[in-house]
Amino acid sequence: MQPDGPSASYSRNRPEPTAQILNRHPVFDPPEYRNWTADPALVRAYRNHIENGDPGRAARASGLGRAALLELYRDLVVTRLQDTGLKRWVRQGVISKAWLGVGEEAVTVGCVAALDRERDVVIPMIRNAGACHMMGLPLEDGFTCYLATADSPSGGRDFHYGDIGKGVIQPVSHMGTTVPVATGAALAFRNRGEGRVALTWTGDGATRTAAFHEGMVFAARVGVPLIVVIQNNQVALGTRLEQHGAGAMEDIPAVYGLSGIGCDGNNVLDVYTAAATARERCLRGEGPVMIVAETFRMGGHATHDEREARETFAAELFEHWGRRDPVGLFEAYLLDRGVTMGELEAVEEEGRQAVDAAAERALASRAQLPPPESALFPGISEGGVLHGLRGRLEGAADAAPASSD
């Protein structure tokens, strides 16, 4: 592949291994990531937080073998590279904008890694797109949904995507509404005695909405196996945390009579142990459980307003969180644990090839536009809101056995 094409390979200039730096993309990364190196003090704090924190959670983390740790790393890398690919498409004019989760990857990866992906269900926000490939959806779905091609997950109707057959309930843009939907799924699991949990993420801004509150009140009252992750990235669209609400985010669980779990949202192992603990509580009948993950979005609400985001916050805040890159810190942690640079490079190369191939497959179907009538949802908007229902009723009447009278 040529480096200037829409599907250009994720090339990089790799420094000496002692720099502990992998996979930087100067054209697409936030400025704080472009020449990133691991701060030894932050790496020590990262490890101490895991090993010397809650004993139960420390035991969970220490129980992860080399293969499991490298799988976490791969999922972080793939999630980052998917966003890099989308940003490249924006710059090249393939798509107009993209909603990225750069800097927040650990909140997604750590949570999904703690689930039983054969049984549990997730409702991601658009910044949790990494959950989709972790739950088994094809990587190209994350690209075709933006292209609105006929072979995209929604048939070109919507770039939010999911697959209930793989445990991913498709989200919508209305933040907070995933909470009552996930509550309904969890209620079904409990009523059927299935030993499954539903997990959804919500932003700090969405905690101020009626849908979030109503869903949490009901979930807490009936005690369903639900995990709600407050992904506190410090901003709701362009409104800073201190502007859109009062009180501390970690106090929210107590409002609903719940004991919340806090975690460092840029430490994938801390997120993993929090989610694993929450899942265990749910399966014991102690749900719902709320996790508060502190993180930061290293960009705008979408790619079109990155400059606005830089004006919304002080440069020092971007610098503070930039040093805490969740991918870079986990790389440094793994090297500190004895994983070799060669192992990390091999996993990264595997992830890069997978994302490149997914982007290629998506672009190959770019000309497959859906017919206009496919925009109509049968039973919902097909020629009017009642048209589809009328058709089903008429079909049922036609299929009914003739009366003997």
MARDO-125676 format. One record per residue (C-alpha): chain; x negated, y, z negated; residue number from 1; residue in one letter. Coordinates in Angstrom, 2 decimals. Each point is the difference from the previous one (the first is absolute). Layout:
# MARDO-125676
  c       xx       yy       zz    k  r
  A        X        Y        Z  NUM  a
...
***
This chain:
# MARDO-125676
  c       xx       yy       zz    k  r
  A     0.00     0.00     0.00    1  m
  A    -1.16     3.52     0.76    2  q
  A    -0.36     2.31    -3.02    3  p
  A     2.16     2.74     1.54    4  d
  A     3.06    -2.10     0.88    5  g
  A     3.27    -0.21    -1.97    6  p
  A    -1.02    -3.41    -1.38    7  s
  A    -3.61     0.93    -0.67    8  a
  A    -1.91    -2.28    -2.32    9  s
  A    -0.65     1.22    -3.53   10  y
  A    -3.69     0.68     0.52   11  s
  A    -2.10     1.43    -2.83   12  r
  A    -3.52     0.97    -0.86   13  n
  A    -0.97    -2.33    -2.79   14  r
  A    -2.64     1.24    -2.47   15  p
  A    -2.51    -2.02    -1.89   16  e
  A     1.66    -2.61    -2.28   17  p
  A    -1.32     1.75    -3.09   18  t
  A     2.34     2.92     0.74   19  a
  A     3.00    -2.20    -0.81   20  q
  A     2.01     1.57     2.80   21  i
  A     2.20    -1.86     2.46   22  l
  A     2.29     0.90     2.84   23  n
  A     0.10     3.77     0.13   24  r
  A     1.67     1.76     2.94   25  h
  A    -1.14     3.63     0.12   26  p
  A     2.59     1.03     2.58   27  v
  A     2.99    -1.40    -1.88   28  f
  A    -0.92    -0.29    -3.69   29  d
  A     0.70     2.77    -2.54   30  p
  A    -3.11     2.18    -0.43   31  p
  A    -0.62    -1.47    -3.46   32  e
  A    -0.32    -3.51     1.48   33  y
  A    -2.28     0.71     2.94   34  r
  A    -3.30    -0.20    -1.87   35  n
  A     1.34    -1.93    -2.95   36  w
  A    -2.38    -1.64    -2.46   37  t
  A     0.87    -1.76    -3.20   38  a
  A    -0.42     2.03    -3.17   39  d
  A    -1.69    -2.41    -2.47   40  p
  A     1.93     1.48    -2.92   41  a
  A     3.33    -0.57     1.76   42  l
  A    -0.98    -3.56     0.91   43  v
  A    -0.83    -0.72    -3.65   44  r
  A     3.30     1.54    -1.08   45  a
  A     1.83    -2.06     2.63   46  y
  A    -1.45    -3.23    -1.34   47  r
  A     0.36     0.96    -3.68   48  n
  A     3.64     0.88     0.53   49  h
  A     0.65    -3.50     1.27   50  i
  A    -2.22    -2.01    -2.32   51  e
  A     0.49     1.92    -3.25   52  n
  A     3.63     0.99     0.27   53  g
  A     3.05    -2.05    -0.89   54  d
  A    -1.26    -3.55    -0.75   55  p
  A     2.81    -1.70     1.90   56  g
  A    -0.52     2.09     3.09   57  r
  A    -3.78    -0.39    -0.26   58  a
  A     0.46    -3.77    -0.02   59  a
  A     2.13     0.20     3.14   60  r
  A    -2.67     1.98     1.80   61  a
  A    -2.83    -2.27    -1.10   62  s
  A     1.98    -2.99     1.25   63  g
  A    -0.25     1.22     3.59   64  l
  A    -2.61    -1.97     1.89   65  g
  A    -2.29     1.25     2.75   66  r
  A     2.44    -0.95     2.76   67  a
  A     2.89     1.84    -1.65   68  a
  A    -2.13     3.12    -0.52   69  l
  A    -1.08     0.00     3.64   70  l
  A     3.62    -0.43     1.07   71  e
  A     0.89     3.11    -2.01   72  l
  A    -2.83     1.81     1.72   73  y
  A     1.19    -1.12     3.43   74  r
  A     3.52     1.23    -0.69   75  d
  A    -1.33     3.38    -1.13   76  l
  A    -2.14     0.29     3.13   77  v
  A     2.78    -1.07     2.37   78  v
  A     2.42     2.44    -1.61   79  t
  A    -2.54     2.84     0.36   80  r
  A    -0.82    -0.92     3.60   81  l
  A     3.66    -0.14     0.99   82  q
  A     0.36     3.60    -1.15   83  d
  A    -3.22     0.91     1.81   84  t
  A     1.40    -1.50     3.19   85  g
  A     3.22     1.98    -0.31   86  l
  A    -1.92     3.22    -0.61   87  k
  A    -2.09    -0.71     3.08   88  r
  A     3.20    -0.38     2.03   89  w
  A     1.23     3.37    -1.30   90  v
  A    -3.23     1.71     1.04   91  r
  A     0.18    -1.62     3.44   92  q
  A     3.65     0.89     0.54   93  g
  A     1.29    -3.57    -0.04   94  v
  A     2.40     0.94    -2.83   95  i
  A     0.93     3.39    -1.43   96  s
  A    -0.56    -0.61    -3.70   97  k
  A    -0.54    -2.74    -2.57   98  a
  A     0.71    -0.43    -3.72   99  w
  A    -3.18    -1.29    -1.57  100  l
  A    -0.93    -1.37    -3.42  101  g
  A    -3.73     0.71     0.02  102  v
  A    -1.20     0.04    -3.60  103  g
  A     3.00    -1.96    -1.29  104  e
  A    -0.75    -3.44     1.44  105  e
  A    -0.72    -1.67    -3.34  106  a
  A     3.55     0.65    -1.25  107  v
  A     1.37    -2.04     2.88  108  t
  A    -2.61    -2.75     0.20  109  v
  A    -0.25    -0.64    -3.73  110  g
  A     3.77    -0.31    -0.40  111  c
  A     0.61    -2.37     2.91  112  v
  A    -2.99    -2.16    -0.96  113  a
  A     1.67    -0.68    -3.36  114  a
  A     3.24    -1.31     1.56  115  l
  A     1.07    -3.41     1.21  116  d
  A     0.15     0.98     3.66  117  r
  A     2.00    -3.09     0.89  118  e
  A     2.84     0.95    -2.37  119  r
  A    -0.09     3.60    -1.19  120  d
  A     1.37     3.00     1.88  121  v
  A    -1.40     3.50     0.50  122  v
  A     1.43     3.29     1.26  123  i
  A    -2.95     2.17     1.01  124  p
  A    -0.13     3.71     0.60  125  m
  A    -1.60     1.01     3.27  126  i
  A    -3.33     0.51    -1.81  127  r
  A     0.16    -3.61    -1.18  128  n
  A    -0.25    -1.33     3.57  129  a
  A    -2.79    -2.32    -1.13  130  g
  A     2.64    -2.00    -1.85  131  a
  A     1.45    -1.06     3.35  132  c
  A    -3.07    -1.78     1.31  133  h
  A    -0.73    -1.43    -3.45  134  m
  A     3.50    -1.52    -0.07  135  m
  A    -0.60    -1.63     3.36  136  g
  A     1.29     2.45     2.61  137  l
  A    -2.14     0.32     3.14  138  p
  A    -2.48     2.85    -0.15  139  l
  A     1.19     1.36     3.33  140  e
  A     3.38     0.75    -1.57  141  d
  A    -1.69     2.92    -1.74  142  g
  A    -0.86     1.42     3.43  143  f
  A     2.99    -0.95     2.16  144  t
  A     2.37     1.56    -2.53  145  c
  A    -1.63     3.36     0.76  146  y
  A     0.16    -0.61     3.76  147  l
  A     3.74    -0.88    -0.17  148  a
  A    -0.49    -2.78     2.53  149  t
  A     2.60    -2.64     0.74  150  a
  A    -2.11    -2.57    -1.82  151  d
  A    -0.40     2.12    -3.13  152  s
  A     1.53    -1.39    -3.21  153  p
  A     3.09     2.20     0.31  154  s
  A     0.26    -0.23     3.78  155  g
  A    -1.09     3.61     0.34  156  g
  A     2.68     1.45    -2.29  157  r
  A    -2.08     0.96    -3.03  158  d
  A    -3.68     0.00    -0.95  159  f
  A     0.76    -1.25    -3.51  160  h
  A    -0.37    -3.74     0.22  161  y
  A     0.40    -3.21    -1.94  162  g
  A     1.04    -3.62     0.29  163  d
  A     2.31    -1.42    -2.63  164  i
  A    -1.04    -3.49     1.09  165  g
  A    -3.50     0.81    -1.25  166  k
  A     1.16     1.77    -3.13  167  g
  A    -0.29     3.58     1.25  168  v
  A     3.20     2.05    -0.18  169  i
  A    -0.21     2.86     2.50  170  q
  A    -0.23     3.39    -1.73  171  p
  A     1.54     3.31     1.03  172  v
  A    -1.25     3.56    -0.35  173  s
  A     2.29     0.83    -2.92  174  h
  A    -2.38    -0.36    -2.90  175  m
  A     1.44    -1.57    -3.13  176  g
  A     2.66    -1.98     1.83  177  t
  A    -2.18    -3.10    -0.02  178  t
  A     0.49    -0.31    -3.77  179  v
  A     3.74    -0.89     0.04  180  p
  A    -0.54    -2.26     3.03  181  v
  A    -2.85    -1.85    -1.73  182  a
  A     2.18    -0.18    -3.12  183  t
  A     2.68    -1.76     2.03  184  g
  A    -2.51    -2.53     1.32  185  a
  A    -1.33    -0.62    -3.50  186  a
  A     3.54    -0.43    -1.33  187  l
  A     0.64    -2.67     2.62  188  a
  A    -3.21    -1.81    -0.98  189  f
  A     1.01     0.03    -3.66  190  r
  A     3.58    -1.11     0.63  191  n
  A    -1.19    -2.90     2.14  192  r
  A    -2.75    -0.97    -2.44  193  g
  A    -2.63     0.13     2.74  194  e
  A    -3.07     1.11    -1.96  195  g
  A    -0.83     2.81     2.41  196  r
  A    -0.68     3.70    -0.40  197  v
  A     0.64     3.08     2.12  198  a
  A    -2.61     2.76     0.09  199  l
  A     0.28     3.48     1.42  200  t
  A    -2.12     3.12    -0.04  201  w
  A     1.22     3.55    -0.46  202  t
  A    -1.79     3.33    -0.02  203  g
  A    -0.23     2.44    -2.86  204  d
  A     2.45     2.32     1.75  205  g
  A     2.57    -2.74     0.50  206  a
  A     0.19    -0.58    -3.76  207  t
  A     1.99     3.25    -0.10  208  r
  A     2.74    -1.26     2.32  209  t
  A     3.43    -1.36    -0.86  210  a
  A    -0.57    -3.28     1.85  211  a
  A    -3.08    -0.77    -2.08  212  f
  A     1.76     0.81    -3.25  213  h
  A     3.18    -1.91     0.82  214  e
  A    -1.96    -3.03     1.13  215  g
  A    -2.16    -0.02    -3.13  216  m
  A     2.95     0.43    -2.35  217  v
  A     1.76    -2.98     1.54  218  f
  A    -3.15    -2.12     0.22  219  a
  A    -0.86     0.62    -3.65  220  a
  A     3.56    -0.58    -1.16  221  r
  A     0.37    -3.41     1.66  222  v
  A    -3.63    -1.04    -0.43  223  g
  A    -1.04    -1.09     3.47  224  v
  A    -3.42    -1.33     1.16  225  p
  A    -0.99     3.27     1.63  226  l
  A    -3.38     1.74     0.16  227  i
  A     0.09     3.71     0.83  228  v
  A    -3.39     1.56     0.74  229  v
  A    -0.15     3.77    -0.38  230  i
  A    -2.73     0.93     2.45  231  q
  A    -0.97     3.31    -1.49  232  n
  A    -2.05     1.64     2.71  233  n
  A     0.46     3.44    -1.57  234  q
  A     2.22     1.46     2.72  235  v
  A     3.51    -0.28     1.44  236  a
  A    -0.31     0.93     3.67  237  l
  A    -1.62     3.42    -0.60  238  g
  A     1.13     0.58    -3.59  239  t
  A    -2.57    -0.60    -2.73  240  r
  A     0.83    -2.26    -2.93  241  l
  A     0.12     2.86    -2.50  242  e
  A     2.46     1.85     2.25  243  q
  A     2.61    -2.69     0.60  244  h
  A     0.54    -1.36    -3.49  245  g
  A    -0.59     0.36    -3.71  246  a
  A    -1.50    -2.46    -2.44  247  g
  A    -2.62    -2.70     0.41  248  a
  A     0.44    -2.68     2.65  249  m
  A    -1.01    -2.72    -2.48  250  e
  A     2.99     0.94    -2.18  251  d
  A     2.55    -0.92     2.67  252  i
  A     0.27    -3.73    -0.86  253  p
  A     1.10     0.83    -3.55  254  a
  A     2.94     1.99     1.38  255  v
  A     1.49    -3.33     1.10  256  y
  A    -1.03    -1.92    -3.10  257  g
  A    -2.90    -1.65     1.79  258  l
  A    -3.61    -0.47    -1.03  259  s
  A    -1.97     1.15     3.00  260  g
  A    -3.44    -1.11     1.17  261  i
  A    -2.53     2.62     1.01  262  g
  A    -2.86    -0.58     2.41  263  c
  A    -2.71     1.74     1.97  264  d
  A     1.48     0.04     3.48  265  g
  A    -3.45     0.22     1.61  266  n
  A    -1.23    -3.15    -1.77  267  n
  A     1.45    -2.96     1.88  268  v
  A    -0.74    -2.42    -2.83  269  l
  A     1.76     2.20    -2.54  270  d
  A     3.03     0.18     2.29  271  v
  A    -0.12    -3.76     0.57  272  y
  A    -0.06    -0.84    -3.70  273  t
  A     2.81     2.49    -0.71  274  a
  A     2.20    -1.54     2.70  275  a
  A    -0.83    -3.56    -1.05  276  a
  A     0.91     0.85    -3.60  277  t
  A     3.24     1.64     1.15  278  a
  A     0.93    -3.03     2.09  279  r
  A    -0.61    -2.35    -2.90  280  e
  A     2.27     2.11    -2.23  281  r
  A     2.73    -0.04     2.64  282  c
  A    -0.13    -3.78     0.32  283  l
  A     0.36    -0.25    -3.80  284  r
  A     3.20     2.01     0.26  285  g
  A    -1.57     3.22    -1.32  286  e
  A     0.60     2.08     3.11  287  g
  A     0.20     2.50     1.44  288  p
  A    -3.57     1.26    -0.35  289  v
  A    -1.29     3.36     1.14  290  m
  A    -3.62     0.60     1.00  291  i
  A    -1.44     3.52     0.12  292  v
  A    -2.99     0.13     2.36  293  a
  A    -2.06     3.20     0.12  294  e
  A    -1.47     0.68     3.43  295  t
  A    -0.35     2.76     2.59  296  f
  A     0.84     0.46     3.67  297  r
  A    -3.13     1.07     1.89  298  m
  A     1.98     1.74     2.73  299  g
  A     3.26     1.69     0.80  300  g
  A     3.54    -1.27    -0.15  301  h
  A    -0.76    -1.11     3.56  302  a
  A    -2.78     0.72     2.45  303  t
  A     1.67     3.23     1.16  304  h
  A    -0.41     1.83    -3.32  305  d
  A    -3.42    -1.01    -1.27  306  e
  A    -1.08     3.64    -0.05  307  r
  A     3.01     0.86    -2.15  308  e
  A    -0.99    -2.74    -2.46  309  a
  A    -3.47     1.49    -0.26  310  r
  A     1.58     3.33    -0.84  311  e
  A     2.40    -1.54    -2.53  312  t
  A    -2.72    -1.37    -2.27  313  f
  A    -3.33     1.33    -1.19  314  a
  A    -3.01    -1.38     1.84  315  a
  A    -1.27    -1.35    -3.32  316  e
  A     2.96    -2.38    -0.21  317  l
  A    -0.79    -1.51     3.39  318  f
  A    -3.63    -0.29    -1.07  319  e
  A     0.99    -1.70    -3.27  320  h
  A     2.14    -2.63     1.72  321  w
  A    -2.35    -0.26     2.97  322  g
  A    -2.70    -1.38    -2.29  323  r
  A     2.55    -2.64    -1.04  324  r
  A     0.62    -1.47     3.44  325  d
  A     1.77    -3.30    -0.82  326  p
  A    -1.75    -1.88     2.81  327  v
  A    -3.45     1.36    -0.76  328  g
  A     0.22    -0.55    -3.76  329  l
  A     1.13    -3.59     0.48  330  f
  A    -2.89    -0.58     2.42  331  e
  A    -2.42     1.31    -2.62  332  a
  A     1.67    -2.11    -2.70  333  y
  A    -0.36    -3.14     2.12  334  l
  A    -3.65     0.73     0.71  335  l
  A    -0.51     0.48    -3.73  336  d
  A     1.66    -3.39    -0.55  337  r
  A    -2.47    -1.73     2.34  338  g
  A     1.92     0.00     3.27  339  v
  A    -2.49     0.65     2.79  340  t
  A     0.06     2.81     2.53  341  m
  A     0.09    -2.67     2.70  342  g
  A     3.20    -1.47    -1.42  343  e
  A     1.67     3.40    -0.08  344  l
  A    -1.12     0.75     3.54  345  e
  A     1.39    -3.30     1.24  346  a
  A     3.37     0.60    -1.64  347  v
  A     0.08     3.55     1.33  348  e
  A    -0.84    -1.15     3.52  349  e
  A     2.77    -2.58    -0.15  350  e
  A     2.46     2.68    -1.07  351  g
  A    -1.21     2.42     2.66  352  r
  A     0.44    -2.59     2.75  353  q
  A     3.49    -0.85    -1.27  354  a
  A     1.11     3.64     0.03  355  v
  A    -1.60     0.67     3.39  356  d
  A     1.79    -3.01     1.47  357  a
  A     3.32     1.08    -1.53  358  a
  A    -0.34     3.48     1.50  359  a
  A    -0.83    -1.54     3.39  360  e
  A     3.06    -2.23    -0.10  361  r
  A     2.19     2.94    -0.94  362  a
  A    -1.32     2.17     2.81  363  l
  A     0.51    -2.82     2.49  364  a
  A     3.76     0.26    -0.57  365  s
  A     0.07     3.80     0.03  366  r
  A     1.97     0.09     3.25  367  a
  A     2.69    -2.36    -1.34  368  q
  A     2.52     2.64    -0.95  369  l
  A     3.31    -1.21    -1.42  370  p
  A     3.18     0.71     1.98  371  p
  A     1.94     3.03    -1.33  372  p
  A     2.94    -2.09    -1.18  373  e
  A    -2.29    -1.90    -2.38  374  s
  A     0.05     3.10    -2.22  375  a
  A     3.48    -1.05    -1.07  376  l
  A     0.17    -2.24    -3.03  377  f
  A     2.69    -2.67     0.48  378  p
  A     2.71     0.53    -2.59  379  g
  A    -1.32     3.39    -1.06  380  i
  A    -0.35     2.48     2.86  381  s
  A     1.00    -1.94     3.10  382  e
  A     2.35     2.45     1.73  383  g
  A     1.17     1.36    -3.33  384  g
  A    -0.31    -1.20    -3.56  385  v
  A     2.92    -2.44     0.18  386  l
  A    -0.56    -1.32     3.50  387  h
  A    -2.23    -2.88    -1.04  388  g
  A     2.31    -0.98    -2.86  389  l
  A     2.98     0.03     2.36  390  r
  A    -1.87    -2.22     2.41  391  g
  A    -0.80    -2.53    -2.70  392  r
  A     3.61    -0.04    -1.18  393  l
  A     1.26    -0.49     3.53  394  e
  A    -2.53    -2.76     0.56  395  g
  A     1.08    -1.72    -3.20  396  a
  A     3.66     0.22     1.08  397  a
  A    -0.82    -1.52     3.37  398  d
  A    -1.86    -2.85    -1.65  399  a
  A     2.77    -0.77    -2.49  400  a
  A     1.97    -3.21     0.67  401  p
  A     3.38     0.50     1.58  402  a
  A     3.03    -0.17    -2.32  403  s
  A     2.22    -3.07     0.29  404  s
  A     3.11     2.18    -0.41  405  d
***
